[in-house]
Amino acid sequence: MLTADLARSRAGGDSVQPLFIDPDEKRYRETVTELIRLFDDHLGEPKGDLEDAIDELTVADTDYKIIQGLAKLLRDESEFETVAPVEPREIRQRLFEKANEQYPIVRQPTLGEDTQKLDVYSTVADELGISLGECYEGMYADLERNKRLVRFGNRVYEDCSAGDIESSSTQLTGQSGDRYRANDITVDWLLDRYNLALAQAVLYDATEMRIRVWDHFGTVFSYVKLFGLMHRIYPINAGGKRMVSTDQADGYEAILDGPASLFSQTRKYGIRLANFLPALPLCDRWEMDATIADDESGSRMRTLALDHTDSLQSHYSAGAEFDSDVERTLADKWERANTEWELVREDDVLDLGGQVMLPDFAVEHPDGRRALLEIMGFWTPEYLENKLSKIRDADVDNLIVAVSERLDCAEEDFGAASDRVLWFKTGIHVYDVVDIVEEYAAPIADPRGHEAE
């Protein structure tokens, strides 16, 4: 994503609007073509050389922010690694030790300095079994400018097998484990990605995001959970008005709390919220309006409004084969566990009347028994109270709730579900879940239930 210094937006009145560029404009298409060519040409080359080439491109163009922003997105799709036959720290240590043995530190260089330096490099190269050039280049191969571009999009630099390699990927997509389409980087892809990134940058300071979707519910809400966003979901009609139940609903409205609504603003959570935005253009019809804090004090708020008519294009997959960090860890543990119970991604929508609840998992047994599993971890007191209220209202006997001990709540807050609470500290243990599921799972004739997702 774009850093704050590369974001471009205009604030006026009570609203703020990203300064989108026209993907069909000739000068932008030519700039993007040149940038992609630079990255292609520098595959296997030092990062510093690539940065110099990008800087040179900006000298002749007045759209500095746009060019650097486009380049930033290309860096996000790249990997830079230390390429050296021997770990650079080992080379440096050998060189410094050898130089210290042979030549005490002096204030003025001697006439024989060049020959003495060559002797040191040659001796260390021989000791390490590498060439003189590899010794010289490898000495500082781990400096940021000297790291090599080893992957750009789907292209990989193959000639980097020797020596220690330390990854320094510049991807800044948070902890989401984003799943992108397999397409390689194209001019259209980057221009679409740039406009989306401009909108994402505005969301770093959001206090709340309100979305309304009328299709692809499962995909959208899977991304809500993927990024660990605090949410409340309500059924709505075709006009966007809330309904009393899901029976007649045409779509869903979700309220997503932003980073500025937490106890203290966190950049990590802001990136999660911004990362969610590309999920919306996967829908045919969607609306989003977010409340943005205009300054650090939060005394003035503006509104960012977007919808399907803004022609934003998503680079996310419409598939839902992913998990949040907590869920992924539990799913990984489950794969290695010895149990007949199967952990299944969420596919239930619990109708609570005016609201909707989406449990994180279902736990199913081959004999037909089934339980629902909801995980409660990182929430504000207001969101926690809302969630507790929903759990009490759900009145679902086979709903298991895994709750972080860091949350300020007690068993009695869960009402009738208090016996089905599983407390955890840093992670959820598979067999603890199995034990409680064995007790409360119930046979369900139609386990897939509601069609709302």
Backbone torsions as a table, in degrees:
resi	resn	phi	psi	omega
1	MET	NA	170.1	-179.9
2	LEU	-78.8	144.7	171.3
3	THR	-80.1	164.4	-173.6
4	ALA	-59.3	-35.6	-177.4
5	ASP	-71.8	-14.2	179.7
6	LEU	-103.8	-2.9	179.6
7	ALA	-71.1	148.3	179.5
8	ARG	-135.1	116.3	178.3
9	SER	-151.5	163.0	178.6
10	ARG	-125.8	128.6	178.4
11	ALA	-105.2	135.3	178.4
12	GLY	-154.4	129.4	-176.8
13	GLY	63.1	-126.7	-179.4
14	ASP	-102.2	10.9	-176.2
15	SER	-123.2	162.5	174.6
16	VAL	-136.2	139.6	-174.8
17	GLN	-135.6	127.3	175.6
18	PRO	-61.6	147.3	178.4
19	LEU	-90.6	79.5	-179.5
20	PHE	-63.0	151.1	173.3
21	ILE	-105.6	158.1	179.9
22	ASP	-84.5	113.8	-177.8
23	PRO	-62.4	-17.5	-179.3
24	ASP	-91.1	-6.5	-177.3
25	GLU	-69.1	133.1	-171.9
26	LYS	-59.3	-44.5	-174.3
27	ARG	-65.4	-34.0	178.1
28	TYR	-71.9	-38.3	179.5
29	ARG	-66.3	-36.6	178.2
30	GLU	-69.1	-40.0	179.1
31	THR	-63.5	-44.7	-179.3
32	VAL	-65.2	-40.6	177.3
33	THR	-58.4	-42.7	-179.8
34	GLU	-67.0	-40.7	179.9
35	LEU	-64.1	-44.4	179.6
36	ILE	-62.9	-38.6	178.1
37	ARG	-62.9	-40.4	179.3
38	LEU	-60.9	-46.1	179.7
39	PHE	-64.1	-40.5	178.3
40	ASP	-61.7	-45.8	-176.6
41	ASP	-67.7	-26.2	-176.6
42	HIS	-97.3	12.4	175.7
43	LEU	-63.3	122.9	-176.9
44	GLY	91.8	-5.3	-177.0
45	GLU	-99.7	163.3	179.1
46	PRO	-62.3	146.1	180.0
47	LYS	-61.1	-35.5	-179.3
48	GLY	-61.1	-38.5	179.6
49	ASP	-66.0	-39.2	178.3
50	LEU	-64.4	-43.6	-179.3
51	GLU	-62.8	-39.3	178.2
52	ASP	-62.7	-40.3	-179.8
53	ALA	-66.0	-38.2	177.9
54	ILE	-67.4	-42.6	178.6
55	ASP	-61.3	-38.7	179.3
56	GLU	-64.2	-34.1	178.7
57	LEU	-66.8	-35.4	-178.7
58	THR	-74.4	-23.2	-179.0
59	VAL	-61.5	-38.2	-175.9
60	ALA	-92.0	8.0	-177.1
61	ASP	-135.3	139.1	-178.0
62	THR	-83.1	-12.9	-179.3
63	ASP	-86.0	60.6	-174.9
64	TYR	-58.2	-49.8	-176.7
65	LYS	-62.1	-39.0	-178.6
66	ILE	-66.6	-45.4	-178.9
67	ILE	-64.3	-45.9	-179.9
68	GLN	-67.0	-33.2	177.6
69	GLY	-66.9	-43.9	176.7
70	LEU	-62.1	-41.2	179.2
71	ALA	-65.4	-36.7	178.5
72	LYS	-60.8	-41.9	179.7
73	LEU	-66.3	-34.3	176.8
74	LEU	-70.0	-35.3	176.0
75	ARG	-63.7	-35.2	178.5
76	ASP	-62.4	-23.4	179.2
77	GLU	-98.2	16.0	-176.2
78	SER	-123.1	162.8	173.0
79	GLU	-130.5	134.5	178.0
80	PHE	-117.0	133.0	-176.6
81	GLU	-135.2	155.9	172.9
82	THR	-76.1	122.4	179.7
83	VAL	-117.3	109.4	-179.5
84	ALA	-156.0	146.7	-178.9
85	PRO	-70.2	-24.9	178.5
86	VAL	-135.6	147.4	-178.4
87	GLU	-55.2	125.1	-174.3
88	PRO	-53.8	-35.6	-179.5
89	ARG	-63.4	-35.4	177.5
90	GLU	-67.2	-42.0	178.6
91	ILE	-62.5	-45.9	-178.9
92	ARG	-60.8	-45.3	-177.5
93	GLN	-61.0	-43.6	179.7
94	ARG	-63.4	-44.0	-178.5
95	LEU	-63.3	-45.8	-177.5
96	PHE	-66.8	-39.6	179.3
97	GLU	-65.0	-43.2	-178.5
98	LYS	-66.6	-41.2	179.0
99	ALA	-64.4	-38.8	-179.3
100	ASN	-67.9	-33.6	179.2
101	GLU	-68.6	-40.9	-172.2
102	GLN	-91.5	-31.6	-171.7
103	TYR	-137.8	102.6	175.5
104	PRO	-57.6	153.6	-179.4
105	ILE	-65.0	131.2	179.9
106	VAL	-126.7	158.8	-179.6
107	ARG	-77.5	-34.8	-177.9
108	GLN	-119.1	136.2	177.6
109	PRO	-66.9	149.9	178.5
110	THR	-95.5	168.7	-180.0
111	LEU	-64.7	-24.3	-178.2
112	GLY	-93.1	15.6	-174.2
113	GLU	-58.2	-47.2	-176.2
114	ASP	-61.4	-43.2	-179.8
115	THR	-66.2	-39.0	-179.5
116	GLN	-66.6	-40.7	179.0
117	LYS	-62.4	-42.8	179.7
118	LEU	-62.8	-38.1	178.7
119	ASP	-62.0	-42.0	-178.8
120	VAL	-64.3	-48.3	-179.5
121	TYR	-61.5	-42.9	-177.5
122	SER	-64.8	-41.0	-179.6
123	THR	-63.8	-46.2	-179.3
124	VAL	-67.3	-38.6	178.4
125	ALA	-61.0	-42.8	179.0
126	ASP	-64.1	-42.1	-179.9
127	GLU	-62.6	-36.6	-177.6
128	LEU	-89.0	-9.6	179.3
129	GLY	73.6	33.4	179.1
130	ILE	-125.7	168.4	-178.8
131	SER	-77.4	166.1	178.5
132	LEU	-62.2	-42.2	179.4
133	GLY	-64.0	-40.6	179.3
134	GLU	-65.2	-35.6	179.1
135	CYS	-66.7	-43.3	-177.9
136	TYR	-66.8	-48.1	-177.7
137	GLU	-72.5	-32.0	-176.7
138	GLY	-76.2	-15.9	-176.4
139	MET	-57.0	-42.2	-179.8
140	TYR	-122.9	34.0	-178.5
141	ALA	-67.2	-17.1	-178.6
142	ASP	-91.1	-1.4	173.5
143	LEU	-68.0	148.0	-173.4
144	GLU	-55.5	-43.6	-177.9
145	ARG	-67.2	-25.7	-175.3
146	ASN	-91.2	-9.5	178.3
147	LYS	-64.6	149.4	-174.4
148	ARG	-98.3	144.6	172.4
149	LEU	-75.8	107.7	-174.6
150	VAL	-107.2	-13.8	174.4
151	ARG	-147.5	134.7	174.2
152	PHE	-136.7	110.7	-174.8
153	GLY	60.9	-124.6	179.1
154	ASN	-92.0	-1.3	-178.6
155	ARG	-91.0	135.9	-176.9
156	VAL	-125.8	135.1	174.7
157	TYR	-82.2	116.6	-171.2
158	GLU	-83.7	-28.3	-170.4
159	ASP	-84.6	59.3	180.0
160	CYS	-140.7	33.6	-173.8
161	SER	-83.4	-21.0	-175.0
162	ALA	-81.5	144.8	170.8
163	GLY	73.5	-175.3	-179.7
164	ASP	-73.6	139.3	178.0
165	ILE	-129.9	123.8	-179.2
166	GLU	-113.8	120.1	-177.8
167	SER	-71.9	141.3	175.4
168	SER	-141.1	48.6	-179.1
169	SER	-52.2	139.1	-179.2
170	THR	-97.8	11.4	-179.0
171	GLN	-62.0	131.2	-178.2
172	LEU	-120.6	46.8	-177.4
173	THR	-97.8	24.1	177.2
174	GLY	71.9	-156.8	-178.3
175	GLN	-104.6	29.0	-173.0
176	SER	-77.9	-25.7	-172.2
177	GLY	64.9	47.6	-175.8
178	ASP	-52.4	143.2	175.6
179	ARG	-111.7	110.8	-178.9
180	TYR	-97.1	161.3	172.6
181	ARG	-65.7	154.9	-173.8
182	ALA	-78.8	0.1	-177.1
183	ASN	-64.4	147.5	175.4
184	ASP	-78.4	172.5	-174.7
185	ILE	-76.8	127.5	179.2
186	THR	-126.6	170.6	178.7
187	VAL	-61.4	-46.5	-179.5
188	ASP	-63.9	-40.8	-179.7
189	TRP	-59.0	-46.8	-175.5
190	LEU	-69.4	-39.5	179.5
191	LEU	-65.9	-40.7	175.9
192	ASP	-65.1	-41.8	-179.6
193	ARG	-63.4	-36.1	-178.6
194	TYR	-65.8	-47.6	179.6
195	ASN	-60.3	-40.3	177.9
196	LEU	-64.6	-39.1	-179.7
197	ALA	-65.7	-33.5	176.8
198	LEU	-61.4	-42.9	178.9
199	ALA	-68.7	-38.7	179.5
200	GLN	-61.5	-38.8	-177.3
201	ALA	-62.7	-31.2	179.0
202	VAL	-68.3	-27.8	-173.5
203	LEU	-78.8	-7.7	179.2
204	TYR	-56.9	-32.4	-176.0
205	ASP	-107.6	24.5	-179.5
206	ALA	-73.8	141.8	173.1
207	THR	-97.4	-21.9	-179.6
208	GLU	-163.9	143.0	174.0
209	MET	-124.0	130.9	178.9
210	ARG	-115.8	121.4	-179.4
211	ILE	-119.8	150.0	173.6
212	ARG	-133.5	126.7	-178.6
213	VAL	-129.7	146.7	-178.6
214	TRP	-121.3	10.3	175.1
215	ASP	-162.7	170.6	178.8
216	HIS	52.6	43.3	-176.4
217	PHE	-61.0	-45.5	-176.9
218	GLY	-59.7	-41.9	-179.8
219	THR	-64.1	-48.2	-177.4
220	VAL	-62.2	-47.3	-176.1
221	PHE	-73.3	-24.4	173.4
222	SER	-66.2	-38.1	177.0
223	TYR	-70.4	-34.2	174.9
224	VAL	-56.9	-44.5	-178.6
225	LYS	-76.1	-35.6	179.5
226	LEU	-55.1	-42.5	-177.3
227	PHE	-90.9	7.8	174.6
228	GLY	63.1	39.9	-176.6
229	LEU	-89.1	136.2	175.1
230	MET	-69.9	130.9	-171.8
231	HIS	-146.7	154.0	168.1
232	ARG	-131.1	134.9	-173.4
233	ILE	-122.7	136.7	-178.3
234	TYR	-132.0	143.5	174.2
235	PRO	-74.9	144.5	179.7
236	ILE	-135.0	163.1	176.3
237	ASN	-92.7	-172.9	-176.2
238	ALA	-63.0	-27.1	-179.8
239	GLY	-87.7	-1.7	179.6
240	GLY	92.9	4.3	-179.5
241	LYS	-83.8	138.0	-178.8
242	ARG	-65.2	143.8	179.1
243	MET	-110.4	161.4	-178.2
244	VAL	-80.2	-17.4	177.7
245	SER	-154.6	171.6	-179.1
246	THR	-80.9	-9.0	-173.5
247	ASP	-57.2	-42.5	-177.0
248	GLN	-108.9	13.6	-173.8
249	ALA	-73.5	141.1	174.2
250	ASP	-99.5	-19.0	-179.0
251	GLY	-162.4	-168.0	-179.7
252	TYR	-136.2	145.4	172.6
253	GLU	-110.6	136.0	178.0
254	ALA	-125.9	135.3	174.3
255	ILE	-102.9	118.9	-179.2
256	LEU	-110.7	121.9	178.7
257	ASP	-74.2	137.9	-178.8
258	GLY	-94.0	173.5	-177.8
259	PRO	-63.6	-29.4	-178.5
260	ALA	-74.6	-6.9	178.9
261	SER	-94.9	-4.0	-179.5
262	LEU	-80.0	177.1	179.5
263	PHE	-55.8	-44.6	172.7
264	SER	-140.8	144.1	-176.9
265	GLN	-64.2	136.6	178.9
266	THR	-124.5	131.1	179.5
267	ARG	-62.9	-35.9	-178.4
268	LYS	-61.0	-44.3	-179.6
269	TYR	-70.7	-34.9	177.4
270	GLY	-61.1	-38.7	177.5
271	ILE	-66.2	-37.1	177.4
272	ARG	-60.7	-45.7	-178.4
273	LEU	-63.9	-43.7	178.5
274	ALA	-64.6	-36.8	179.6
275	ASN	-64.7	-25.2	-179.0
276	PHE	-71.2	-32.3	-171.7
277	LEU	-49.3	-43.5	-179.1
278	PRO	-61.1	-12.3	177.5
279	ALA	-70.9	-28.8	-175.1
280	LEU	-67.1	-43.5	178.9
281	PRO	-64.0	-5.3	172.8
282	LEU	-72.3	-15.3	178.8
283	CYS	-89.9	152.2	175.8
284	ASP	-76.5	-34.4	178.1
285	ARG	-132.4	121.9	179.4
286	TRP	-153.5	155.7	175.2
287	GLU	-137.5	147.0	177.0
288	MET	-145.2	131.4	167.5
289	ASP	-134.1	134.9	-176.0
290	ALA	-124.3	144.1	175.1
291	THR	-94.1	123.2	-173.4
292	ILE	-113.6	129.0	174.4
293	ALA	-74.0	123.1	-173.0
294	ASP	-83.0	-15.6	177.5
295	ASP	-146.8	172.8	-175.4
296	GLU	-64.2	-30.4	-179.0
297	SER	-75.1	-18.4	-179.2
298	GLY	73.0	18.4	-177.3
299	SER	-77.3	-23.3	179.2
300	ARG	-123.1	134.2	-178.4
301	MET	-116.9	144.0	172.8
302	ARG	-126.4	168.0	-177.0
303	THR	-118.4	132.6	171.3
304	LEU	-106.9	120.2	-178.9
305	ALA	-120.5	128.7	178.2
306	LEU	-137.6	156.4	172.9
307	ASP	-154.8	-173.6	-173.9
308	HIS	-66.3	-13.6	179.3
309	THR	-81.8	-6.9	-179.7
310	ASP	-79.8	-0.8	175.1
311	SER	61.1	28.0	174.6
312	LEU	-73.8	141.7	-178.4
313	GLN	-115.7	133.7	-179.1
314	SER	-88.4	145.1	173.3
315	HIS	-104.8	8.3	178.9
316	TYR	-86.2	159.0	174.7
317	SER	-82.0	144.1	176.1
318	ALA	-78.4	-7.7	177.3
319	GLY	-72.5	162.4	-177.3
320	ALA	-122.4	32.7	-177.5
321	GLU	-88.5	67.9	-179.4
322	PHE	-153.8	169.9	178.2
323	ASP	-139.7	157.8	170.5
324	SER	-71.6	173.7	-178.2
325	ASP	-59.5	-49.2	-179.3
326	VAL	-64.9	-44.4	-178.6
327	GLU	-66.4	-40.1	-178.9
328	ARG	-62.6	-40.8	179.3
329	THR	-62.2	-44.6	178.7
330	LEU	-63.5	-42.8	-179.8
331	ALA	-63.0	-40.0	178.3
332	ASP	-63.4	-43.0	178.0
333	LYS	-62.2	-39.2	-176.9
334	TRP	-63.9	-36.3	179.9
335	GLU	-60.7	-33.3	-176.2
336	ARG	-92.3	-8.5	-175.8
337	ALA	-81.0	156.9	178.8
338	ASN	-103.5	88.7	-179.4
339	THR	-151.8	148.8	177.6
340	GLU	-78.9	-17.9	-179.4
341	TRP	-70.2	138.3	-179.9
342	GLU	-109.7	134.3	176.9
343	LEU	-91.8	124.1	-174.2
344	VAL	-120.6	137.4	176.8
345	ARG	-57.4	154.7	-175.6
346	GLU	-59.3	132.8	174.7
347	ASP	-145.5	16.0	179.8
348	ASP	-108.9	142.2	170.8
349	VAL	-118.0	113.5	179.8
350	LEU	-90.1	117.3	179.8
351	ASP	-80.9	115.0	179.0
352	LEU	-105.2	20.6	-177.1
353	GLY	92.5	-98.7	-178.9
354	GLY	-80.2	-14.5	-178.6
355	GLN	-128.4	175.7	179.6
356	VAL	-131.1	142.9	176.3
357	MET	-123.1	134.6	-178.6
358	LEU	-117.4	96.1	178.4
359	PRO	-59.0	150.3	-175.7
360	ASP	-71.2	-41.2	-176.1
361	PHE	-139.6	160.8	161.9
362	ALA	-115.4	145.6	177.4
363	VAL	-118.1	117.0	-170.4
364	GLU	-119.1	145.0	177.3
365	HIS	-113.0	147.5	179.8
366	PRO	-57.3	-24.2	-179.3
367	ASP	-81.4	3.5	174.9
368	GLY	102.3	-7.9	177.6
369	ARG	-73.7	151.4	-174.5
370	ARG	-153.5	143.0	174.2
371	ALA	-135.6	157.9	176.7
372	LEU	-106.3	143.7	-177.8
373	LEU	-124.8	121.6	176.1
374	GLU	-113.0	132.3	-178.8
375	ILE	-108.4	128.8	-179.5
376	MET	-118.9	116.9	-176.7
377	GLY	-129.8	-72.3	-164.8
378	PHE	-111.7	87.3	-174.9
379	TRP	-138.9	157.0	175.3
380	THR	-78.9	162.9	178.0
381	PRO	-57.0	-39.4	-179.1
382	GLU	-65.6	-44.7	-179.7
383	TYR	-67.9	-36.9	177.8
384	LEU	-61.5	-44.2	-179.7
385	GLU	-64.1	-39.4	177.2
386	ASN	-62.5	-42.2	180.0
387	LYS	-66.3	-41.8	178.6
388	LEU	-61.4	-40.4	178.9
389	SER	-62.3	-41.2	179.8
390	LYS	-65.5	-40.1	179.7
391	ILE	-65.6	-40.6	178.0
392	ARG	-64.7	-39.4	-178.6
393	ASP	-73.6	-25.8	-174.9
394	ALA	-59.6	-40.4	178.4
395	ASP	52.1	46.7	177.8
396	VAL	-109.0	116.0	-172.2
397	ASP	-69.0	-21.7	-178.4
398	ASN	-105.4	21.9	177.2
399	LEU	-90.8	116.1	177.4
400	ILE	-98.7	137.9	-178.1
401	VAL	-120.5	117.2	175.3
402	ALA	-94.3	122.2	-169.8
403	VAL	-124.0	131.9	175.5
404	SER	-68.1	138.0	178.4
405	GLU	-69.8	-11.0	178.7
406	ARG	-76.5	-17.4	-178.9
407	LEU	-76.1	144.6	-178.3
408	ASP	-86.3	77.4	177.8
409	CYS	-154.7	165.8	-179.1
410	ALA	-131.2	169.0	-175.9
411	GLU	-57.5	-38.1	-177.8
412	GLU	-64.4	-18.5	178.9
413	ASP	-70.0	-14.4	-175.9
414	PHE	-94.0	3.8	177.2
415	GLY	59.1	-130.5	-177.1
416	ALA	-65.7	-17.0	-179.2
417	ALA	-89.1	6.1	-174.5
418	SER	-61.0	-30.5	178.9
419	ASP	-76.5	-11.9	-176.5
420	ARG	-108.0	23.3	179.3
421	VAL	-94.2	130.8	177.3
422	LEU	-115.2	110.3	-178.1
423	TRP	-83.1	142.1	175.9
424	PHE	-140.9	154.2	-179.8
425	LYS	-93.0	-73.6	-177.7
426	THR	-110.3	-21.6	-179.4
427	GLY	-156.3	163.3	-177.1
428	ILE	-100.5	128.6	180.0
429	HIS	-88.6	133.1	-175.1
430	VAL	-57.1	-47.9	-173.2
431	TYR	-72.4	-22.5	171.6
432	ASP	-65.7	-39.8	177.9
433	VAL	-66.5	-43.8	-178.6
434	VAL	-59.9	-42.9	-178.6
435	ASP	-58.8	-46.4	-176.3
436	ILE	-75.8	-31.1	177.0
437	VAL	-67.7	-39.4	178.2
438	GLU	-55.5	-32.9	-176.1
439	GLU	-82.3	-33.5	-169.8
440	TYR	-117.2	-7.1	179.2
441	ALA	-62.5	148.1	-177.5
442	ALA	-131.9	146.7	175.0
443	PRO	-67.1	133.5	-178.8
444	ILE	-126.7	124.2	-176.9
445	ALA	-65.7	-40.3	-179.5
446	ASP	-125.0	80.7	-173.7
447	PRO	-63.6	-23.4	-178.6
448	ARG	-79.1	-23.4	168.7
449	GLY	56.9	-122.4	-168.1
450	HIS	-69.5	150.7	-178.1
451	GLU	-99.3	4.6	-171.1
452	ALA	-62.5	-29.0	179.0
453	GLU	-89.8	NA	NA
